């Protein structure tokens, strides 16, 4: 028997069970009072109580009072998913002066009331709570793992998210290194002219933000650089950075802004590629997005010179920056421009063709409608002779001031034509006698599915967002990626900027399509999270990690081979009984607590703290006993 199991058996526990109605989410399908009465009779359960909302202040106080009065010394909460309120209940237990790891959770909402009804729901709920109580009876107080943290943060990416995160971190006194792959700072924001819906100039925003970063005493910036290797763990990451020779040498004494490229830092680039190491406590990944590149022939792209993307239009309009009756592009007078929405977004299997890797962009890119409407309004207001047609599936302009932009476009005389995705517009060459180079055939659902032909001097494709290719970072840092290929945060509402890998945070459009405001919000959140992590000079981690009984371990190495996180387990020499032997040793900060080592140990010498084999055996025994009792009553 391991030391953990011995300690479990040494303590006679008093388990308190607290069952939540969840405002009817649970009690509408589970007889909560019946579950409570049943748990009162379970050996080892000192008290069983219910509350309308266990996560509320009165619900938490119910638990705290029982702990303070010595009524219970172990806690089971039966409510919604632990991912929502596990931290809430652990904090309540901590405030009561008890160890926060004497708590077990039973999910009777998602696993019961949302999927079962009637007597079956009540029976399953009672069984799950009984199993949780059986495990709780064997829980022992645990001590959080304390890891020294380097007071330094690294930001990967120099777009608006990376710049904002670096500035906010440095303003809190945290030294920051910013690593940007391209020669310039500013990212996709630098490729815009005016920001919708406020009309602010993007170059001015980039200059102000980049200047703040470049002139900050706590920030070091490396452009033409990328992270090529990572090691370590939360608080103690070791990064290897490779900096290339800039393709265009710049040796000015002051930073300069290059239109549609961004802010170029001052100073010479290295004369030859170099590599250097960074020791850092936290990492903010802000690698940004790229605009969708239409495939050859998509709405005539690549086939007709007059079919361009919205980013190209924005750039050409900014370079011209003149007023007149008609818009001019590449010296051509544009009498009619047609703008097609959702190019590279909201793609539907069976309707839209997959790319070369078999993928579709099924998500909405969120910002395209506003950007397209903004461009349409500018054309109509500065070049009133140019007609503008918008061909769309749905207009999505949520956010402050954005719906007003939609209304403004209508007032400015923009013509809207709505099509169904299975009847996409067709861009074809017009007849020479038509007087226009192109025409668009579309079935307009706003006019009761009338087939229309729109003449066009210019066709603009409103392209969506795609995440930049960061497969190298994903592989190195073991970062999760969603089906949409954006980086996947722990929880979109409760932990929106945290990655499952401790100490790594995500900001901006590498995790989802955001506008500039949302990107800065996410960057600020990531900076605050990273700063709070590093503020004390150490971090505390949950102690749910593997524990080796060195007396039972024989050093077979099977656990090391099975370990899913390199470095978490290793065979080391140690003295036992006056002899030098090789035994398995855990690096707690790297351990995932997955239990892969437990499954393969031939000596049964490893357990995961808080999730030991004996605790799970107790849960299984409770479930089996419950089933046997139920069978006997039939």
N, C-alpha and C positions, 0 to 999 in steps of 0.2 A: 504494500500500500504506500502511495506517495505521501509526502509531507502534507500536501494540500488535502488529501482525503482523510488523513489522520486528524487534521485540525477540524475538518467538517464534522467528524463523528464525535468530537470532544465537547460540542456545545449543544445544549438543549435549547432550541429556539422557540420564540413566541411570534408566530406569523400573524400579521394583520392583513386582511383582504379588503380592498376598497373597490367597489364596483360602480361604474358610471352609467347613468341613464343616457348621457350624451344628448340631452334635450329631446329625446325621442328617437334619435338615430339608432340607438341600441334597444331601448325599452319598448319601442313599437313592435318589435319582433321577438325580443327575449324577455322572459318573465324574470326580471332582475331580482325581485324579492324571493322568488323560488331559488334562484342561484345563491342568494345570500344565506337563506335558511339551510341550504344543503352544505355550504362551506363551513357554517358554524359547527357542524358535527364532525368535520374532518380532524383527525388527530394532529396536534401541533398548531392548529389555527386558534389563536387567542381571541380574535374578534373579527367579525365581518360586518362591513358597513356599506351603505349606498349613498350616492349624492347625484343631484341632477347634472352637475358639471364638476367632475373631480379635478379638472385642470384649473377651475376658478379659485379665487382666494379662499372662500369658505371650504372648498374641497381639499385644498392643500393644508389648510389649518387643521382639518380633521385628522390628517395623517400626522402632522407635527405635534399635536397635543397628545396623541397616543404614544408617540415616541418619547416625549418629554416626561410623561407620567409613568413610563416603564410598563405600559400595557402591552406593547409590542417591541420587538427588536429586529424584526424582519418585515418587509413590506411587499405586498403584491397589489398592483393596480391593474384592474381589468377595464379597458376603455378602448380608444381608437389605436391606430398604428403607433408603435413606439417611436418611429421616426419623427412624429409630430410633437410629442410631449415627454420623451424620455428625459431630456435635459431639465424640463420643468419640474418633474418629480424628484430627480436627483438633487436639484437645488433646494427643494422644499425639505428634503431629508437632511441636507447639510445645514440649513438654517435651524433645524431642530437640535443640532449638536450631534447628530449621528453620522455614521459613515455612509456616504452616498451609494456605495456599492452593495448594500444589503437589500437591494430592490430588484424585483423581477416584474416583468410586464406580460400581461395576457391581452392579445388583440381580439376583442370580441365584437368589433364593428366590421372592419374589412373582411375578417375571416369568418364571421358568423352572421350578424344581422343584415349585412348587405348581400349575402348569398344564400341564406336559409330563412325559413319561416316556420312559425308554429312551434310544436313540441320539439321538433328536430333542432331548431335554433337554440332553445333553452337547454336541451341535453348537451349539445356540443359546447355551448358556452360554459356550462358547469364543468365539463370534462377538461377544457383548456385551463380554467382557473384552478382546478384541483391539481393539474400537472404543474402549473406555475408555483402553487403553494408547496408542493413536494420539493421542487428545486430550491425555493426560497429557504426551506428548512435547512439546507446544506450550504447556503451562501456564507462566506466569511468576509469580514472587512478587508478591503484591499487598499493599497497605497498608490496614488497616482505616480506615474513615472516622470521624474524630473530630468529634463535635458537642458544643458547649457546652450544658449542661443547666441549666435554671432549677431551683433547689432549692426546689421547691414542687409539691404534688400537689393535684388537684381530685377530689373524690368526688361522683359524681352519684347521689343517692338517699340518703334518711335513714332507711331501715329498719334491721333488725338487721345486715345485711351492710355497709351504708354507714357506720353508726355504728362498727361493729367495725373496719372498714378505716381510718377516719379516726383513731380512737384509737390503733391500732397504728402507723400512720405517724407521728403526732405524738409518740408515746412514743420514736420513733427520731430525734427532732429535726427532722423534716421539717414545715415549715409546711403546713397543709392548709386548703382552702376546701371546705366541704360545701354542696351545692346540693340543696334538697328542694322538690319541686313543691307539696306540700300545706302547710297551715299548721302541721302537727305532725310530730314525729319519732316513729319507732317502727314505721312501716309495718304490715304484716300481723300482726306479733307483738303490737302494741298492741290488736288486735281479738280476742285470745284471753283466756281466763281462767286456766286452768292448763295447763302444758306436759306433754305425755305423753312418756315414761312416768314422769318424776320427780315430777310433781305440783307443781312450783314455780309460783308466781304470776307470770303474764306481766307485770302492771303493775309489779311490783317489779324484774323484769329490765330492763324498758324504762327505768324511772326511774334505775336504777343506771348503765346504759349511756349514756343521754342526759345525765345529770348529768356523767359523766366527760368527755363531748365538749363540752358547753356551758361547762364550767369549765376546760377545758384551754387554757393560754396560747398554744398553737401552732395552735389550730383556730378558724376563723371560720365561722359557720353562717348561711346565708340560707334561710329558708323562704318559701313562696309564690313560688318562683323556679325558673326553668328555663333551660337553655342553648339559645340560639336561633341561634347561629352559631359555627362553628369554623374555624380556619385553622392553618397551621404544621405541625410534624412533631415527632417524638420529641425530648424535651428542650426544645422551644420551641413549645408550643401556645399559641394565642391564642383565648380563648373570649369570646363575648359573652353576658352573662346578663341576663335580664329578670326583674325582681321586681315582682309585682303588689301591689295594695292588698289586705290581708287582708279576707276576707268578714266576719269577726268581729273587731272591734278588741280588742286586748289590750295594756294598758299597765302591767301589773304589774311590780314590781321584782324578782320571782323567777319562775323557770320553774314551771309547774304542770302536773300530769298530768290530762288530761281522759279519763275512762273511754271505752274503745273508740275513741278518736281518737288518743291518744298524748301526747307531751310537747310542751307549747307553750312555746317560748322566751320569755324576758322581754323587755320593751322594746316600743316602738311600731313599727308597720309604716310604710312610707312613705305619705305623704299622697296620692301619685299614683304610677302605674307609673313605674319608672325602669330604665334600662339602664346596665350598666357592663362593663368589660373585665377579663379575668383573663389573666395570663401564667403559664403553668404548665408543668412539665416532664413530668408523667405524669398520666394520667386513670384513675380506677377507676370503671367503670360498674356500679352496684348498684341498678338500677331496679325490681327486685322482680317480684311477680306479682299477679294478681287471681284471685279465686275465680270458677269457672265459673258463669254465670247460666243456669239451666235455661230452655229455651224454653217458650212458652205451651203448656200441656197435657202437658208431659213429666212422666210419673208423676203427673199431676194438678196440677202446679205452675201456679198462676195460676187454675186452675179451682176449687180447693177451698182455703179459708182454713186448713185444718188440714194442708196440705202446705207445709213450710218447708225451708230448707236447714240444713245442720249449723252454719255460722257464725251463723245466726239463733238456733238452739237454744242455742248456747254463750252468746250474749249474753243471752238471756232467762233462762237458768239462773243466770248471774252476777248479774243484776239482782235475781232472787228470793232466791238464796243462803240458803234456809231448808231445814230438814229436816222430814219428815213422812211419813206412810204413802204418800201419793201425790204425784207431781210435779204442779205447777200451772203452766200456761202461759196468760197473758192471762186469768187468773181462772177457767180451766177445769181441772177435775180430769182428769188423764191416767191412765187405767187401763191403757192399752196403747199402746205406741209402737213403730212399725216403722221401721227404719233401712235404707235401700237404698244399697248401695255402688256405686262406679264410675259415678257420674252425671257425665258430661262427661269421662271418661277411658276409655282402652282401647276407643275406638269403632271399629267394624269396617265397612269399605266394603260396601255392599249390605245391611247390617242396620240400622245407625244412619243417620238422615238427616243430611245435611251442613248446616252453618250457612249464613247468607245469602251468605257469600263463597265457598261451595263447599268448606269445610275440615272435616276431622274431627280430633279429638284422639285419635290412635291410641296415644299413649304412656300409661304408668302414672304417675299423679301421686304415688305412693310413700308419701305421708304420710297419706292419707285413711283407710286401714284402722286405723292406730294411733289417729288422732284420733277415729274413730267408736267404737272399742272403749273408749277412755278415757271418752267421754261415756256409753256404755252402763254401764260399771262405776260411774261416779258416780251415775247414776240408780238402779241397783240397790242401792247401798250407802246412799244418803241417802233414797231413797223406795222401800222394799222392796215396797210394794203395787203398784207400777207394773211391769207385765210389759214386757220388751224383746225384740223380735224383730230379728235381723240377717239381711237378705237379701243374699247376696253371690255373686259369681262365683268369686273366689279370695280368700283372706286372705293379705296380704303384710305381715308384721310383722317384717322383718329389722332388726337393730340392737340395741344393748345395752338390755336390759330390756323390749323391745317384745314378744317372743314370750311373755314372762311375763304381759304384759297380756292377751294372747289367752287364756291359760290361766286367768287370774283371771276373765275374763268368763264362761267356761264354768262355773267354780265358783260364780259369783254367780247362775247360773240364766238367763243370756241364752240364748235359743233361736235356733239357727242354721239357716237354710234356704238351700240352694244352688241357683242357677238357671243355665241355659245362656243365653248372650247372645242366641240367636235365639228364646228363650222368656222374654223379660223380664217381670217382674211387672207386673200391670195394677191400677192404683188406681182404684176405682170407688166411687160413693156406695152406702152400705149401705141395706138396707131399714129403714124406721122401726122395725119390730118387732125388729130385730137388737140394738138398744140401743147401737150405735156409729155414728158419722157416716160412717165409711169402712171399706172392706174391701179386702184385697189378694189377688188371685188369682195363685197362683204354682205352677209345676210344680217340686217339690222333688226334686232328684236324690239327696239323702241318704236319702230314703225310697222309692227305686226309682221315681222320676218320678211320685209320687203328686200329684194335683191338690189343692191346699189353698187354704183361704180364711182369711186372717189378719184379725181384727177390729182396728181401730185408732182411737184418739182423735186420734192425731198421727202423721203420716208425715214422716220426716226424710230429706232427700236429701243423701248424702255427696258433695259437689261437689269436683271436682278443681281443679288449678292451670292457669292460663293466663298467659303472659307479658304484662306490661303493654305497651301500645302505645307503642313507642319508635321508630316508623318515621321520625320526624324526626331522631333521633340516628343511626339506621342510615344514612340518606341523607347527613347532614352528615359523618359520620366514616367512611363507607364500611365499615361493619361487616358481617360475614357473618352470615346467619341460617339456621338449619337448617329442614328441612321441618316441624318441630314449632313453628316461629316463635320458639323460644328462640335467644338469641345463641349463636354457634358458636365455641368455643375452637379454638386451633391443633391441639391433640392431647389427647384426653380423659385420657391417662395420663401422657405425657411433658411436656406443657405445658398443664396443665388450666385455668389462669387467664389465659393470654395470648391476645390477639387478634392476627390477622395484621398489623394496623396497629401498627407499633412504638410503644411507650410507652403503649398503651391496654390495660387489664386488666379482667377481668370477675369479679364476685363475687356469689355467692348465687343466688337463684331467677330471675334474669333469664336464666340459662344452662341451668337444668334444675330440676325439682322437687327441693327439698332440705328436710330438717327443720332445726330451729334449730341443732343442733350442727354439721351439715354446712355450713350457711350460714356460721357463724362460722369454721369451718376454712377455707373458701374465701376468706373475707374476710381472714383472717390471711395466707394464701398470697399473695393479691394485694398486700397491704400490704408484705410482705417483698420481693416482686419489684419493686415500685415503689420502695421505699426503696433497694434495692441498685443500681437503675438510676441513682438521683439522688445516691448517696452521694459519688461522686468529683467531682461538678461537671461531668462530661462523660460521654458515652456513645460506645462504639465500635460501628460498624455494619459488617456484611459489605460488601466492596467490589464486589459484583456489580451494578454500575450502568453506565449508558451512558457512553461516552467519545467525545468529538467530536474528530476531526482537523480543527482550524481551517484548516489549509492546503488541505484538499480541500473543505471546506464552502463552498457558494455562497450560503447564507442563503435558500434557497427557502421555508423555513417549513413544509414538508410534515411534518417530524418533530413540530413543535409542535402541528399539527392532529391528528396521530395519537396523541399522548401520552395515556395513560389516566389520569394523575394530574395535574390542573391545577397548574401552578407548577413541575413537575419540569424542564421544558424551556422555554426562552424565547430569543428573538432579542435579542441585545445588541450594542451598538456596541463595537468594539475596534480597535486599531491593528495592521495587518498589512502589512508592506512599505512603511511610511510612509503608508499610506492608512487612512482611517476606514471600516470596513466593518461590516455586520451579520452576525453568525454565531450559530449555535446554541450555547447554553451550558446545562450540566446543573447542577441543584441536587441533589447526591448524596443528601442526607438524604430527599428526596422521591421519588427515582427508584425505581420498582418493579422495575427490571431485567427488564421483560417483553419487550423487544425490538421493540415495535410501531414505534418510530422507525427501527430498523435496516431493517425491511422496506420502508419507504417512501422512504428517502433516495435521491435520484437519483444522487448522487455517491459512494455507498458510503463515506460519511465517518463513519459511526457504528458502533461495536461495543459489545457488553456485556462488560465485563471478566470473565474467567473463563469466558465462553461466547461466544467470538468466532466469526465465520463461518468463518475458516480452521480453527479447532479442530473445528467440526462437519463441515467438508469432509473433514478427515482421518478423522473417524469414519466418514463415508459411504464414503470410499475403502476403508477397511479392511473394511467390511461387503461391499462390492461385490467386492473382491478375494477375500474368503473364499468368496463365492457362486460366483465364476468357477472357483476352484480345486475346489470341491465338484462343480460341473457337469462339470469335466474328468475327474473320477474315475468318473463314472457310465458 
